[in-house]
Amino acid sequence: MDKNFISLFDYLGKPAGPELGKRVSEYAISKKTPYSIRPISNPKYQGNVMLYPREFLDEFFRLEIEPDLDEILYKEENINN
């Protein structure tokens, strides 16, 4: 796997949650961005996570800067705890 592919968790330093994950996935599909999948198993999450090129995530978050982005992350963090 290319070391430049990274999960949202690794990129953000905290769980992204399903809402933000869906937005990133939809944007990746629209841009025909390559991705990879990594299986995860820990006490808080078990399943697959999507990995994207770091440059793609840089672009997404540069374009996606919205006042509610922190609010979405906060809600997801509280739901997951």
mmCIF file of the N, C-alpha and C atoms, coordinates in Angstrom:
data_MODEL
# 
_entry.id   MODEL 
# 
loop_
_atom_site.group_PDB 
_atom_site.id 
_atom_site.type_symbol 
_atom_site.label_atom_id 
_atom_site.label_alt_id 
_atom_site.label_comp_id 
_atom_site.label_asym_id 
_atom_site.label_entity_id 
_atom_site.label_seq_id 
_atom_site.pdbx_PDB_ins_code 
_atom_site.Cartn_x 
_atom_site.Cartn_y 
_atom_site.Cartn_z 
_atom_site.occupancy 
_atom_site.B_iso_or_equiv 
_atom_site.pdbx_formal_charge 
_atom_site.auth_seq_id 
_atom_site.auth_comp_id 
_atom_site.auth_asym_id 
_atom_site.auth_atom_id 
_atom_site.pdbx_PDB_model_num 
ATOM 1   N N  . MET A 1 1  ? 0.852   -1.188 0.000  1.00 0.00 ? 1  MET A N  1 
ATOM 2   C CA . MET A 1 1  ? 0.000   0.000  0.000  1.00 0.00 ? 1  MET A CA 1 
ATOM 3   C C  . MET A 1 1  ? 0.886   1.236  0.000  1.00 0.00 ? 1  MET A C  1 
ATOM 4   N N  . ASP A 1 2  ? 0.507   2.220  -0.758 1.00 0.00 ? 2  ASP A N  1 
ATOM 5   C CA . ASP A 1 2  ? 1.247   3.475  -0.850 1.00 0.00 ? 2  ASP A CA 1 
ATOM 6   C C  . ASP A 1 2  ? 1.196   4.208  0.479  1.00 0.00 ? 2  ASP A C  1 
ATOM 7   N N  . LYS A 1 3  ? 2.351   4.631  0.966  1.00 0.00 ? 3  LYS A N  1 
ATOM 8   C CA . LYS A 1 3  ? 2.386   5.310  2.264  1.00 0.00 ? 3  LYS A CA 1 
ATOM 9   C C  . LYS A 1 3  ? 1.709   6.678  2.236  1.00 0.00 ? 3  LYS A C  1 
ATOM 10  N N  . ASN A 1 4  ? 1.405   7.184  1.040  1.00 0.00 ? 4  ASN A N  1 
ATOM 11  C CA . ASN A 1 4  ? 0.714   8.465  0.947  1.00 0.00 ? 4  ASN A CA 1 
ATOM 12  C C  . ASN A 1 4  ? -0.800  8.328  1.082  1.00 0.00 ? 4  ASN A C  1 
ATOM 13  N N  . PHE A 1 5  ? -1.303  7.095  1.217  1.00 0.00 ? 5  PHE A N  1 
ATOM 14  C CA . PHE A 1 5  ? -2.726  6.881  1.462  1.00 0.00 ? 5  PHE A CA 1 
ATOM 15  C C  . PHE A 1 5  ? -2.934  6.888  2.971  1.00 0.00 ? 5  PHE A C  1 
ATOM 16  N N  . ILE A 1 6  ? -3.964  7.590  3.404  1.00 0.00 ? 6  ILE A N  1 
ATOM 17  C CA . ILE A 1 6  ? -4.181  7.804  4.832  1.00 0.00 ? 6  ILE A CA 1 
ATOM 18  C C  . ILE A 1 6  ? -5.670  7.787  5.146  1.00 0.00 ? 6  ILE A C  1 
ATOM 19  N N  . SER A 1 7  ? -6.003  7.333  6.335  1.00 0.00 ? 7  SER A N  1 
ATOM 20  C CA . SER A 1 7  ? -7.407  7.316  6.761  1.00 0.00 ? 7  SER A CA 1 
ATOM 21  C C  . SER A 1 7  ? -7.812  8.695  7.271  1.00 0.00 ? 7  SER A C  1 
ATOM 22  N N  . LEU A 1 8  ? -9.103  8.920  7.361  1.00 0.00 ? 8  LEU A N  1 
ATOM 23  C CA . LEU A 1 8  ? -9.592  10.179 7.938  1.00 0.00 ? 8  LEU A CA 1 
ATOM 24  C C  . LEU A 1 8  ? -9.164  10.305 9.394  1.00 0.00 ? 8  LEU A C  1 
ATOM 25  N N  . PHE A 1 9  ? -9.183  9.194  10.125 1.00 0.00 ? 9  PHE A N  1 
ATOM 26  C CA . PHE A 1 9  ? -8.756  9.227  11.525 1.00 0.00 ? 9  PHE A CA 1 
ATOM 27  C C  . PHE A 1 9  ? -7.306  9.692  11.628 1.00 0.00 ? 9  PHE A C  1 
ATOM 28  N N  . ASP A 1 10 ? -6.432  9.125  10.810 1.00 0.00 ? 10 ASP A N  1 
ATOM 29  C CA . ASP A 1 10 ? -5.025  9.518  10.851 1.00 0.00 ? 10 ASP A CA 1 
ATOM 30  C C  . ASP A 1 10 ? -4.835  10.959 10.388 1.00 0.00 ? 10 ASP A C  1 
ATOM 31  N N  . TYR A 1 11 ? -5.618  11.380 9.418  1.00 0.00 ? 11 TYR A N  1 
ATOM 32  C CA . TYR A 1 11 ? -5.509  12.748 8.894  1.00 0.00 ? 11 TYR A CA 1 
ATOM 33  C C  . TYR A 1 11 ? -5.980  13.772 9.923  1.00 0.00 ? 11 TYR A C  1 
ATOM 34  N N  . LEU A 1 12 ? -7.112  13.495 10.562 1.00 0.00 ? 12 LEU A N  1 
ATOM 35  C CA . LEU A 1 12 ? -7.717  14.452 11.493 1.00 0.00 ? 12 LEU A CA 1 
ATOM 36  C C  . LEU A 1 12 ? -7.203  14.302 12.922 1.00 0.00 ? 12 LEU A C  1 
ATOM 37  N N  . GLY A 1 13 ? -6.693  13.121 13.248 1.00 0.00 ? 13 GLY A N  1 
ATOM 38  C CA . GLY A 1 13 ? -6.243  12.862 14.611 1.00 0.00 ? 13 GLY A CA 1 
ATOM 39  C C  . GLY A 1 13 ? -7.376  12.503 15.557 1.00 0.00 ? 13 GLY A C  1 
ATOM 40  N N  . LYS A 1 14 ? -8.548  12.212 14.994 1.00 0.00 ? 14 LYS A N  1 
ATOM 41  C CA . LYS A 1 14 ? -9.711  11.801 15.789 1.00 0.00 ? 14 LYS A CA 1 
ATOM 42  C C  . LYS A 1 14 ? -10.724 11.168 14.842 1.00 0.00 ? 14 LYS A C  1 
ATOM 43  N N  . PRO A 1 15 ? -11.703 10.418 15.378 1.00 0.00 ? 15 PRO A N  1 
ATOM 44  C CA . PRO A 1 15 ? -12.698 9.793  14.499 1.00 0.00 ? 15 PRO A CA 1 
ATOM 45  C C  . PRO A 1 15 ? -13.468 10.842 13.695 1.00 0.00 ? 15 PRO A C  1 
ATOM 46  N N  . ALA A 1 16 ? -13.655 10.559 12.411 1.00 0.00 ? 16 ALA A N  1 
ATOM 47  C CA . ALA A 1 16 ? -14.386 11.481 11.546 1.00 0.00 ? 16 ALA A CA 1 
ATOM 48  C C  . ALA A 1 16 ? -15.887 11.277 11.660 1.00 0.00 ? 16 ALA A C  1 
ATOM 49  N N  . GLY A 1 17 ? -16.313 10.047 11.890 1.00 0.00 ? 17 GLY A N  1 
ATOM 50  C CA . GLY A 1 17 ? -17.739 9.748  11.979 1.00 0.00 ? 17 GLY A CA 1 
ATOM 51  C C  . GLY A 1 17 ? -18.337 9.496  10.605 1.00 0.00 ? 17 GLY A C  1 
ATOM 52  N N  . PRO A 1 18 ? -19.519 8.898  10.584 1.00 0.00 ? 18 PRO A N  1 
ATOM 53  C CA . PRO A 1 18 ? -20.127 8.493  9.318  1.00 0.00 ? 18 PRO A CA 1 
ATOM 54  C C  . PRO A 1 18 ? -20.554 9.649  8.413  1.00 0.00 ? 18 PRO A C  1 
ATOM 55  N N  . GLU A 1 19 ? -21.005 10.751 8.971  1.00 0.00 ? 19 GLU A N  1 
ATOM 56  C CA . GLU A 1 19 ? -21.469 11.862 8.122  1.00 0.00 ? 19 GLU A CA 1 
ATOM 57  C C  . GLU A 1 19 ? -20.319 12.458 7.319  1.00 0.00 ? 19 GLU A C  1 
ATOM 58  N N  . LEU A 1 20 ? -19.231 12.771 7.979  1.00 0.00 ? 20 LEU A N  1 
ATOM 59  C CA . LEU A 1 20 ? -18.081 13.327 7.277  1.00 0.00 ? 20 LEU A CA 1 
ATOM 60  C C  . LEU A 1 20 ? -17.465 12.280 6.362  1.00 0.00 ? 20 LEU A C  1 
ATOM 61  N N  . GLY A 1 21 ? -17.394 11.026 6.823  1.00 0.00 ? 21 GLY A N  1 
ATOM 62  C CA . GLY A 1 21 ? -16.874 9.945  5.982  1.00 0.00 ? 21 GLY A CA 1 
ATOM 63  C C  . GLY A 1 21 ? -17.651 9.818  4.685  1.00 0.00 ? 21 GLY A C  1 
ATOM 64  N N  . LYS A 1 22 ? -18.960 9.946  4.763  1.00 0.00 ? 22 LYS A N  1 
ATOM 65  C CA . LYS A 1 22 ? -19.805 9.867  3.568  1.00 0.00 ? 22 LYS A CA 1 
ATOM 66  C C  . LYS A 1 22 ? -19.517 11.031 2.625  1.00 0.00 ? 22 LYS A C  1 
ATOM 67  N N  . ARG A 1 23 ? -19.361 12.222 3.166  1.00 0.00 ? 23 ARG A N  1 
ATOM 68  C CA . ARG A 1 23 ? -19.069 13.398 2.330  1.00 0.00 ? 23 ARG A CA 1 
ATOM 69  C C  . ARG A 1 23 ? -17.736 13.243 1.609  1.00 0.00 ? 23 ARG A C  1 
ATOM 70  N N  . VAL A 1 24 ? -16.732 12.734 2.326  1.00 0.00 ? 24 VAL A N  1 
ATOM 71  C CA . VAL A 1 24 ? -15.414 12.521 1.708  1.00 0.00 ? 24 VAL A CA 1 
ATOM 72  C C  . VAL A 1 24 ? -15.524 11.450 0.624  1.00 0.00 ? 24 VAL A C  1 
ATOM 73  N N  . SER A 1 25 ? -16.227 10.351 0.919  1.00 0.00 ? 25 SER A N  1 
ATOM 74  C CA . SER A 1 25 ? -16.389 9.273  -0.053 1.00 0.00 ? 25 SER A CA 1 
ATOM 75  C C  . SER A 1 25 ? -17.103 9.765  -1.315 1.00 0.00 ? 25 SER A C  1 
ATOM 76  N N  . GLU A 1 26 ? -18.163 10.524 -1.154 1.00 0.00 ? 26 GLU A N  1 
ATOM 77  C CA . GLU A 1 26 ? -18.904 11.042 -2.316 1.00 0.00 ? 26 GLU A CA 1 
ATOM 78  C C  . GLU A 1 26 ? -18.031 11.962 -3.149 1.00 0.00 ? 26 GLU A C  1 
ATOM 79  N N  . TYR A 1 27 ? -17.225 12.787 -2.488 1.00 0.00 ? 27 TYR A N  1 
ATOM 80  C CA . TYR A 1 27 ? -16.331 13.686 -3.221 1.00 0.00 ? 27 TYR A CA 1 
ATOM 81  C C  . TYR A 1 27 ? -15.271 12.869 -3.956 1.00 0.00 ? 27 TYR A C  1 
ATOM 82  N N  . ALA A 1 28 ? -14.731 11.825 -3.312 1.00 0.00 ? 28 ALA A N  1 
ATOM 83  C CA . ALA A 1 28 ? -13.726 10.970 -3.948 1.00 0.00 ? 28 ALA A CA 1 
ATOM 84  C C  . ALA A 1 28 ? -14.298 10.300 -5.198 1.00 0.00 ? 28 ALA A C  1 
ATOM 85  N N  . ILE A 1 29 ? -15.539 9.824  -5.096 1.00 0.00 ? 29 ILE A N  1 
ATOM 86  C CA . ILE A 1 29 ? -16.182 9.193  -6.252 1.00 0.00 ? 29 ILE A CA 1 
ATOM 87  C C  . ILE A 1 29 ? -16.350 10.203 -7.375 1.00 0.00 ? 29 ILE A C  1 
ATOM 88  N N  . SER A 1 30 ? -16.784 11.412 -7.051 1.00 0.00 ? 30 SER A N  1 
ATOM 89  C CA . SER A 1 30 ? -16.997 12.435 -8.073 1.00 0.00 ? 30 SER A CA 1 
ATOM 90  C C  . SER A 1 30 ? -15.692 12.833 -8.760 1.00 0.00 ? 30 SER A C  1 
ATOM 91  N N  . LYS A 1 31 ? -14.573 12.731 -8.041 1.00 0.00 ? 31 LYS A N  1 
ATOM 92  C CA . LYS A 1 31 ? -13.264 13.084 -8.592 1.00 0.00 ? 31 LYS A CA 1 
ATOM 93  C C  . LYS A 1 31 ? -12.525 11.870 -9.158 1.00 0.00 ? 31 LYS A C  1 
ATOM 94  N N  . LYS A 1 32 ? -13.158 10.686 -9.067 1.00 0.00 ? 32 LYS A N  1 
ATOM 95  C CA . LYS A 1 32 ? -12.537 9.428  -9.506 1.00 0.00 ? 32 LYS A CA 1 
ATOM 96  C C  . LYS A 1 32 ? -11.173 9.232  -8.839 1.00 0.00 ? 32 LYS A C  1 
ATOM 97  N N  . THR A 1 33 ? -11.137 9.519  -7.538 1.00 0.00 ? 33 THR A N  1 
ATOM 98  C CA . THR A 1 33 ? -9.912  9.414  -6.750 1.00 0.00 ? 33 THR A CA 1 
ATOM 99  C C  . THR A 1 33 ? -9.648  7.957  -6.381 1.00 0.00 ? 33 THR A C  1 
ATOM 100 N N  . PRO A 1 34 ? -8.424  7.486  -6.563 1.00 0.00 ? 34 PRO A N  1 
ATOM 101 C CA . PRO A 1 34 ? -8.111  6.125  -6.127 1.00 0.00 ? 34 PRO A CA 1 
ATOM 102 C C  . PRO A 1 34 ? -8.174  6.034  -4.603 1.00 0.00 ? 34 PRO A C  1 
ATOM 103 N N  . TYR A 1 35 ? -8.483  4.845  -4.107 1.00 0.00 ? 35 TYR A N  1 
ATOM 104 C CA . TYR A 1 35 ? -8.550  4.655  -2.662 1.00 0.00 ? 35 TYR A CA 1 
ATOM 105 C C  . TYR A 1 35 ? -8.082  3.243  -2.331 1.00 0.00 ? 35 TYR A C  1 
ATOM 106 N N  . SER A 1 36 ? -7.906  3.015  -1.071 1.00 0.00 ? 36 SER A N  1 
ATOM 107 C CA . SER A 1 36 ? -7.561  1.691  -0.580 1.00 0.00 ? 36 SER A CA 1 
ATOM 108 C C  . SER A 1 36 ? -8.430  1.429  0.645  1.00 0.00 ? 36 SER A C  1 
ATOM 109 N N  . ILE A 1 37 ? -8.442  0.194  1.103  1.00 0.00 ? 37 ILE A N  1 
ATOM 110 C CA . ILE A 1 37 ? -9.240  -0.178 2.275  1.00 0.00 ? 37 ILE A CA 1 
ATOM 111 C C  . ILE A 1 37 ? -8.331  -0.874 3.274  1.00 0.00 ? 37 ILE A C  1 
ATOM 112 N N  . ARG A 1 38 ? -8.514  -0.537 4.558  1.00 0.00 ? 38 ARG A N  1 
ATOM 113 C CA . ARG A 1 38 ? -7.736  -1.182 5.618  1.00 0.00 ? 38 ARG A CA 1 
ATOM 114 C C  . ARG A 1 38 ? -8.708  -1.722 6.668  1.00 0.00 ? 38 ARG A C  1 
ATOM 115 N N  . PRO A 1 39 ? -8.592  -3.011 6.993  1.00 0.00 ? 39 PRO A N  1 
ATOM 116 C CA . PRO A 1 39 ? -9.424  -3.544 8.073  1.00 0.00 ? 39 PRO A CA 1 
ATOM 117 C C  . PRO A 1 39 ? -8.927  -3.036 9.427  1.00 0.00 ? 39 PRO A C  1 
ATOM 118 N N  . ILE A 1 40 ? -9.858  -2.687 10.306 1.00 0.00 ? 40 ILE A N  1 
ATOM 119 C CA . ILE A 1 40 ? -9.552  -2.165 11.637 1.00 0.00 ? 40 ILE A CA 1 
ATOM 120 C C  . ILE A 1 40 ? -10.303 -3.011 12.663 1.00 0.00 ? 40 ILE A C  1 
ATOM 121 N N  . SER A 1 41 ? -9.650  -3.292 13.763 1.00 0.00 ? 41 SER A N  1 
ATOM 122 C CA . SER A 1 41 ? -10.314 -3.985 14.862 1.00 0.00 ? 41 SER A CA 1 
ATOM 123 C C  . SER A 1 41 ? -9.723  -3.469 16.168 1.00 0.00 ? 41 SER A C  1 
ATOM 124 N N  . ASN A 1 42 ? -10.522 -2.689 16.877 1.00 0.00 ? 42 ASN A N  1 
ATOM 125 C CA . ASN A 1 42 ? -10.128 -2.192 18.191 1.00 0.00 ? 42 ASN A CA 1 
ATOM 126 C C  . ASN A 1 42 ? -11.389 -2.095 19.048 1.00 0.00 ? 42 ASN A C  1 
ATOM 127 N N  . PRO A 1 43 ? -11.267 -1.752 20.324 1.00 0.00 ? 43 PRO A N  1 
ATOM 128 C CA . PRO A 1 43 ? -12.461 -1.711 21.194 1.00 0.00 ? 43 PRO A CA 1 
ATOM 129 C C  . PRO A 1 43 ? -13.558 -0.747 20.732 1.00 0.00 ? 43 PRO A C  1 
ATOM 130 N N  . LYS A 1 44 ? -13.194 0.299  19.983 1.00 0.00 ? 44 LYS A N  1 
ATOM 131 C CA . LYS A 1 44 ? -14.200 1.289  19.577 1.00 0.00 ? 44 LYS A CA 1 
ATOM 132 C C  . LYS A 1 44 ? -14.758 1.077  18.176 1.00 0.00 ? 44 LYS A C  1 
ATOM 133 N N  . TYR A 1 45 ? -14.033 0.343  17.322 1.00 0.00 ? 45 TYR A N  1 
ATOM 134 C CA . TYR A 1 45 ? -14.486 0.183  15.938 1.00 0.00 ? 45 TYR A CA 1 
ATOM 135 C C  . TYR A 1 45 ? -13.943 -1.108 15.353 1.00 0.00 ? 45 TYR A C  1 
ATOM 136 N N  . GLN A 1 46 ? -14.802 -1.819 14.640 1.00 0.00 ? 46 GLN A N  1 
ATOM 137 C CA . GLN A 1 46 ? -14.377 -2.990 13.901 1.00 0.00 ? 46 GLN A CA 1 
ATOM 138 C C  . GLN A 1 46 ? -14.992 -2.909 12.517 1.00 0.00 ? 46 GLN A C  1 
ATOM 139 N N  . GLY A 1 47 ? -14.172 -2.998 11.509 1.00 0.00 ? 47 GLY A N  1 
ATOM 140 C CA . GLY A 1 47 ? -14.651 -2.919 10.136 1.00 0.00 ? 47 GLY A CA 1 
ATOM 141 C C  . GLY A 1 47 ? -13.552 -2.397 9.239  1.00 0.00 ? 47 GLY A C  1 
ATOM 142 N N  . ASN A 1 48 ? -13.940 -1.961 8.070  1.00 0.00 ? 48 ASN A N  1 
ATOM 143 C CA . ASN A 1 48 ? -12.991 -1.423 7.104  1.00 0.00 ? 48 ASN A CA 1 
ATOM 144 C C  . ASN A 1 48 ? -13.024 0.098  7.125  1.00 0.00 ? 48 ASN A C  1 
ATOM 145 N N  . VAL A 1 49 ? -11.864 0.692  6.899  1.00 0.00 ? 49 VAL A N  1 
ATOM 146 C CA . VAL A 1 49 ? -11.791 2.141  6.744  1.00 0.00 ? 49 VAL A CA 1 
ATOM 147 C C  . VAL A 1 49 ? -11.212 2.444  5.370  1.00 0.00 ? 49 VAL A C  1 
ATOM 148 N N  . MET A 1 50 ? -11.663 3.528  4.822  1.00 0.00 ? 50 MET A N  1 
ATOM 149 C CA . MET A 1 50 ? -11.184 3.966  3.521  1.00 0.00 ? 50 MET A CA 1 
ATOM 150 C C  . MET A 1 50 ? -9.892  4.756  3.712  1.00 0.00 ? 50 MET A C  1 
ATOM 151 N N  . LEU A 1 51 ? -8.972  4.579  2.783  1.00 0.00 ? 51 LEU A N  1 
ATOM 152 C CA . LEU A 1 51 ? -7.717  5.319  2.775  1.00 0.00 ? 51 LEU A CA 1 
ATOM 153 C C  . LEU A 1 51 ? -7.664  6.112  1.476  1.00 0.00 ? 51 LEU A C  1 
ATOM 154 N N  . TYR A 1 52 ? -7.300  7.374  1.595  1.00 0.00 ? 52 TYR A N  1 
ATOM 155 C CA . TYR A 1 52 ? -7.254  8.265  0.444  1.00 0.00 ? 52 TYR A CA 1 
ATOM 156 C C  . TYR A 1 52 ? -5.859  8.876  0.327  1.00 0.00 ? 52 TYR A C  1 
ATOM 157 N N  . PRO A 1 53 ? -5.501  9.346  -0.871 1.00 0.00 ? 53 PRO A N  1 
ATOM 158 C CA . PRO A 1 53 ? -4.230  10.055 -0.989 1.00 0.00 ? 53 PRO A CA 1 
ATOM 159 C C  . PRO A 1 53 ? -4.258  11.319 -0.110 1.00 0.00 ? 53 PRO A C  1 
ATOM 160 N N  . ARG A 1 54 ? -3.157  11.578 0.561  1.00 0.00 ? 54 ARG A N  1 
ATOM 161 C CA . ARG A 1 54 ? -3.070  12.762 1.428  1.00 0.00 ? 54 ARG A CA 1 
ATOM 162 C C  . ARG A 1 54 ? -3.411  14.035 0.645  1.00 0.00 ? 54 ARG A C  1 
ATOM 163 N N  . GLU A 1 55 ? -2.944  14.116 -0.589 1.00 0.00 ? 55 GLU A N  1 
ATOM 164 C CA . GLU A 1 55 ? -3.201  15.315 -1.407 1.00 0.00 ? 55 GLU A CA 1 
ATOM 165 C C  . GLU A 1 55 ? -4.701  15.507 -1.644 1.00 0.00 ? 55 GLU A C  1 
ATOM 166 N N  . PHE A 1 56 ? -5.422  14.397 -1.829 1.00 0.00 ? 56 PHE A N  1 
ATOM 167 C CA . PHE A 1 56 ? -6.870  14.474 -2.003 1.00 0.00 ? 56 PHE A CA 1 
ATOM 168 C C  . PHE A 1 56 ? -7.525  15.031 -0.743 1.00 0.00 ? 56 PHE A C  1 
ATOM 169 N N  . LEU A 1 57 ? -7.128  14.517 0.433  1.00 0.00 ? 57 LEU A N  1 
ATOM 170 C CA . LEU A 1 57 ? -7.715  15.004 1.691  1.00 0.00 ? 57 LEU A CA 1 
ATOM 171 C C  . LEU A 1 57 ? -7.355  16.472 1.918  1.00 0.00 ? 57 LEU A C  1 
ATOM 172 N N  . ASP A 1 58 ? -6.139  16.863 1.566  1.00 0.00 ? 58 ASP A N  1 
ATOM 173 C CA . ASP A 1 58 ? -5.768  18.283 1.657  1.00 0.00 ? 58 ASP A CA 1 
ATOM 174 C C  . ASP A 1 58 ? -6.719  19.130 0.813  1.00 0.00 ? 58 ASP A C  1 
ATOM 175 N N  . GLU A 1 59 ? -6.984  18.662 -0.409 1.00 0.00 ? 59 GLU A N  1 
ATOM 176 C CA . GLU A 1 59 ? -7.891  19.387 -1.304 1.00 0.00 ? 59 GLU A CA 1 
ATOM 177 C C  . GLU A 1 59 ? -9.303  19.420 -0.728 1.00 0.00 ? 59 GLU A C  1 
ATOM 178 N N  . PHE A 1 60 ? -9.798  18.277 -0.281 1.00 0.00 ? 60 PHE A N  1 
ATOM 179 C CA . PHE A 1 60 ? -11.158 18.209 0.253  1.00 0.00 ? 60 PHE A CA 1 
ATOM 180 C C  . PHE A 1 60 ? -11.330 19.197 1.408  1.00 0.00 ? 60 PHE A C  1 
ATOM 181 N N  . PHE A 1 61 ? -10.414 19.176 2.358  1.00 0.00 ? 61 PHE A N  1 
ATOM 182 C CA . PHE A 1 61 ? -10.586 20.039 3.528  1.00 0.00 ? 61 PHE A CA 1 
ATOM 183 C C  . PHE A 1 61 ? -10.295 21.497 3.222  1.00 0.00 ? 61 PHE A C  1 
ATOM 184 N N  . ARG A 1 62 ? -9.521  21.765 2.202  1.00 0.00 ? 62 ARG A N  1 
ATOM 185 C CA . ARG A 1 62 ? -9.322  23.156 1.773  1.00 0.00 ? 62 ARG A CA 1 
ATOM 186 C C  . ARG A 1 62 ? -10.624 23.694 1.181  1.00 0.00 ? 62 ARG A C  1 
ATOM 187 N N  . LEU A 1 63 ? -11.324 22.865 0.412  1.00 0.00 ? 63 LEU A N  1 
ATOM 188 C CA . LEU A 1 63 ? -12.590 23.270 -0.212 1.00 0.00 ? 63 LEU A CA 1 
ATOM 189 C C  . LEU A 1 63 ? -13.768 23.172 0.737  1.00 0.00 ? 63 LEU A C  1 
ATOM 190 N N  . GLU A 1 64 ? -13.683 22.298 1.726  1.00 0.00 ? 64 GLU A N  1 
ATOM 191 C CA . GLU A 1 64 ? -14.805 21.965 2.598  1.00 0.00 ? 64 GLU A CA 1 
ATOM 192 C C  . GLU A 1 64 ? -14.798 22.776 3.892  1.00 0.00 ? 64 GLU A C  1 
ATOM 193 N N  . ILE A 1 65 ? -13.920 23.749 3.997  1.00 0.00 ? 65 ILE A N  1 
ATOM 194 C CA . ILE A 1 65 ? -13.889 24.530 5.237  1.00 0.00 ? 65 ILE A CA 1 
ATOM 195 C C  . ILE A 1 65 ? -15.233 25.233 5.375  1.00 0.00 ? 65 ILE A C  1 
ATOM 196 N N  . GLU A 1 66 ? -15.975 24.785 6.372  1.00 0.00 ? 66 GLU A N  1 
ATOM 197 C CA . GLU A 1 66 ? -17.304 25.323 6.643  1.00 0.00 ? 66 GLU A CA 1 
ATOM 198 C C  . GLU A 1 66 ? -17.405 25.597 8.133  1.00 0.00 ? 66 GLU A C  1 
ATOM 199 N N  . PRO A 1 67 ? -18.219 26.560 8.513  1.00 0.00 ? 67 PRO A N  1 
ATOM 200 C CA . PRO A 1 67 ? -18.390 26.817 9.939  1.00 0.00 ? 67 PRO A CA 1 
ATOM 201 C C  . PRO A 1 67 ? -18.904 25.601 10.698 1.00 0.00 ? 67 PRO A C  1 
ATOM 202 N N  . ASP A 1 68 ? -19.637 24.713 10.016 1.00 0.00 ? 68 ASP A N  1 
ATOM 203 C CA . ASP A 1 68 ? -20.232 23.595 10.735 1.00 0.00 ? 68 ASP A CA 1 
ATOM 204 C C  . ASP A 1 68 ? -19.333 22.361 10.759 1.00 0.00 ? 68 ASP A C  1 
ATOM 205 N N  . LEU A 1 69 ? -18.143 22.394 10.160 1.00 0.00 ? 69 LEU A N  1 
ATOM 206 C CA . LEU A 1 69 ? -17.287 21.218 10.149 1.00 0.00 ? 69 LEU A CA 1 
ATOM 207 C C  . LEU A 1 69 ? -16.896 20.802 11.561 1.00 0.00 ? 69 LEU A C  1 
ATOM 208 N N  . ASP A 1 70 ? -16.490 21.749 12.389 1.00 0.00 ? 70 ASP A N  1 
ATOM 209 C CA . ASP A 1 70 ? -16.167 21.417 13.776 1.00 0.00 ? 70 ASP A CA 1 
ATOM 210 C C  . ASP A 1 70 ? -17.398 20.912 14.516 1.00 0.00 ? 70 ASP A C  1 
ATOM 211 N N  . GLU A 1 71 ? -18.556 21.461 14.202 1.00 0.00 ? 71 GLU A N  1 
ATOM 212 C CA . GLU A 1 71 ? -19.801 21.015 14.843 1.00 0.00 ? 71 GLU A CA 1 
ATOM 213 C C  . GLU A 1 71 ? -20.101 19.564 14.477 1.00 0.00 ? 71 GLU A C  1 
ATOM 214 N N  . ILE A 1 72 ? -19.896 19.207 13.203 1.00 0.00 ? 72 ILE A N  1 
ATOM 215 C CA . ILE A 1 72 ? -20.122 17.827 12.760 1.00 0.00 ? 72 ILE A CA 1 
ATOM 216 C C  . ILE A 1 72 ? -19.178 16.890 13.495 1.00 0.00 ? 72 ILE A C  1 
ATOM 217 N N  . LEU A 1 73 ? -17.902 17.248 13.567 1.00 0.00 ? 73 LEU A N  1 
ATOM 218 C CA . LEU A 1 73 ? -16.930 16.413 14.261 1.00 0.00 ? 73 LEU A CA 1 
ATOM 219 C C  . LEU A 1 73 ? -17.289 16.289 15.739 1.00 0.00 ? 73 LEU A C  1 
ATOM 220 N N  . TYR A 1 74 ? -17.737 17.376 16.357 1.00 0.00 ? 74 TYR A N  1 
ATOM 221 C CA . TYR A 1 74 ? -18.106 17.357 17.767 1.00 0.00 ? 74 TYR A CA 1 
ATOM 222 C C  . TYR A 1 74 ? -19.292 16.419 18.000 1.00 0.00 ? 74 TYR A C  1 
ATOM 223 N N  . LYS A 1 75 ? -20.315 16.514 17.132 1.00 0.00 ? 75 LYS A N  1 
ATOM 224 C CA . LYS A 1 75 ? -21.479 15.645 17.271 1.00 0.00 ? 75 LYS A CA 1 
ATOM 225 C C  . LYS A 1 75 ? -21.084 14.191 17.128 1.00 0.00 ? 75 LYS A C  1 
ATOM 226 N N  . GLU A 1 76 ? -20.279 13.889 16.100 1.00 0.00 ? 76 GLU A N  1 
ATOM 227 C CA . GLU A 1 76 ? -19.873 12.508 15.858 1.00 0.00 ? 76 GLU A CA 1 
ATOM 228 C C  . GLU A 1 76 ? -19.050 11.990 17.031 1.00 0.00 ? 76 GLU A C  1 
ATOM 229 N N  . GLU A 1 77 ? -18.190 12.831 17.581 1.00 0.00 ? 77 GLU A N  1 
ATOM 230 C CA . GLU A 1 77 ? -17.362 12.437 18.711 1.00 0.00 ? 77 GLU A CA 1 
ATOM 231 C C  . GLU A 1 77 ? -18.229 12.078 19.907 1.00 0.00 ? 77 GLU A C  1 
ATOM 232 N N  . ASN A 1 78 ? -19.272 12.862 20.152 1.00 0.00 ? 78 ASN A N  1 
ATOM 233 C CA . ASN A 1 78 ? -20.156 12.613 21.282 1.00 0.00 ? 78 ASN A CA 1 
ATOM 234 C C  . ASN A 1 78 ? -21.036 11.385 21.068 1.00 0.00 ? 78 ASN A C  1 
ATOM 235 N N  . ILE A 1 79 ? -21.407 11.129 19.831 1.00 0.00 ? 79 ILE A N  1 
ATOM 236 C CA . ILE A 1 79 ? -22.202 9.943  19.515 1.00 0.00 ? 79 ILE A CA 1 
ATOM 237 C C  . ILE A 1 79 ? -21.359 8.703  19.730 1.00 0.00 ? 79 ILE A C  1 
ATOM 238 N N  . ASN A 1 80 ? -20.083 8.774  19.338 1.00 0.00 ? 80 ASN A N  1 
ATOM 239 C CA . ASN A 1 80 ? -19.192 7.608  19.421 1.00 0.00 ? 80 ASN A CA 1 
ATOM 240 C C  . ASN A 1 80 ? -18.693 7.335  20.822 1.00 0.00 ? 80 ASN A C  1 
ATOM 241 N N  . ASN A 1 81 ? -18.873 8.240  21.751 1.00 0.00 ? 81 ASN A N  1 
ATOM 242 C CA . ASN A 1 81 ? -18.398 8.033  23.138 1.00 0.00 ? 81 ASN A CA 1 
ATOM 243 C C  . ASN A 1 81 ? -19.455 7.427  24.014 1.00 0.00 ? 81 ASN A C  1 
# 
